[in-house]
Amino acid sequence: MLELRGVRQRYEGRTVLDLDHFVLDRGATVAIVGPNGAGKSTLLRLAALLEAPSEGEVWIDGRPASRSRPYRRRVTLVEQRPVLFRGTVRKNLGYGLLAGGVSRDAVPGRLEAMARRLDVHPLLDRRRSELSEGEIQRVAVARALVVETDVLLLDEPVSSADRAATQQLFRVLAEERERRSVTVCLASHQLEDAYRWSDDLRVLADGRLAPVTPENLFRVDIPPGDPEAARHVPVGPLTIAVVTERPGGPAILAVAPSDIFVSRERVMSSARNHFSGQVSRLVRPRPGLVHVTAEVGIELVAAVTEEAVRELGLMPGAAVTYAFKASAVRIF
Amino acid sequence: MDFLADGWRRAVHLLLSGDAEVLGVTLLTLKVALIATTIACAIGIPAGFVLATRAFWGRRAALTVVNTALAFPTVVVGLLLIGLLSRRGPLGAFSLLYTWQAIVIADVLLALPIAAALSAAAVQGVDARFRRTAQTLGAGTWRTAWTVAREARFGLAAVVTAAFGQCVAEVGAALMVGGNIRGETRTLTTAVTLHAAQGDFGLALALGLVLIALALVVNVALQVLQGTGRA
């Protein structure tokens, strides 16, 4: 459906996105996760044909897509902090329909139906200055959904939404997929939502697709040192021991949740990294697997089995120690 | 100091009595300024949009030219136009020199850089997300430009006001290419210059007051057109 082929984007000489091949298949739901500044928003703007890449091309249905209107009308983007145009919410929801040539008679019915589905119906006659950030975000999503493009790109669409609004959005997206096989790509930093909602989860770090799981990713500054000895990298208030041949400098540090050992007390082991703290939440991304998030100075996620959760009595507030080897830390 | 008080008295009398000369000069000034402002904004505002939103070869140079033209001396524009419009000039065949149309041309040349530079600044001041959002919702070039213009409406209203101010207050070039011919090319500013030089302070003051009133009326009209400040 939509492909980014050999796309690189540079701003003032700095490469912020470098993708050999990125594909969104028809009807797919893809979540892109990664730390701030990873290039998620740039990727979405390029995919929405709103920016020309420094190198490479965007393809739609097997053909290079120019930034002309016929191609743009097949893709819509809701930006991370969306803006509403001057005028009422009703006018905003009708904007894309009128731009797309829908007759004026048909516009009110379509926009009101979408407004009801996303529960923005009571806001229809309000103006942007009378809305909260969460409401603006919901209106922006409704405004994009109502134009019914083939591809819908959402940049952190629930960052200002409460739980109910988040669930409602995901429910409406699921309905849309059933109805017309829309391709949805969502950038998010909320991993639980990304896991629960998407078919395919991709990690972006420093502008590249990263070959790691999306949890426990940190932007770090590697101190220079002997590549044969463990080096100590500051991550927030912690210092993490790593083994890497990289010279000093900025990098991404990743610890796979399955590489973290969880215990209730500190135990002697060969692991060079031990951090104690409290469990903050438990999430079950798939049956039998539990992601245990603990606040140990930074938030770290460990993957354990249901059996381990029961045996260790892991629950929010429980004291835990996380341990992992220096050699288990990925630096890239 | 008596001449000042006399001047004020004469000015009020001329204005209240509906003096034919004052009325004629005012109407011509208004006609010239409105036509010149319309032309300058019709060319300058789209040019400002292009300068602000399109990346093209020579954009930086174009912006420099426009900004330099803001400080162009009006008498130099008048001099260039005399060269172009005089009988021996390249546009001499049109016999425009010493006509009100020549003043319109001079005013357009002087107001155009103002319209282009200020509208470019106004459009650049609009958050880029508005343009991207319009485009991603399927808007074409004109609808997108209109959407951005609505967001920049206060800045663009200032563009029109500044262009009108330039046109209505222009004296140097208007005097040179218009010739200050009574009943034909005499505008408020050139008339003020003439009557002040002739010592007719009352008439000069009356015309000056009309000039200020014109500026006020146009500003109020523009504010009404902008609508309320509601988002």
Interface residues (C-beta under 8 A of the other chain):
Chain A: R45 A48 L50 R69 R72 R73 V75 T76 L77 E79 R81 P82 V83 F85 R86 Y95 G96 A99 G100 R127 R128 S129 A140 R143 A144 V147
Chain B: D127 R129 F130 R132 T133 A134 Q135 T136 L137 G138 A139 G140 R143 T147 R150 E151 R230 A231
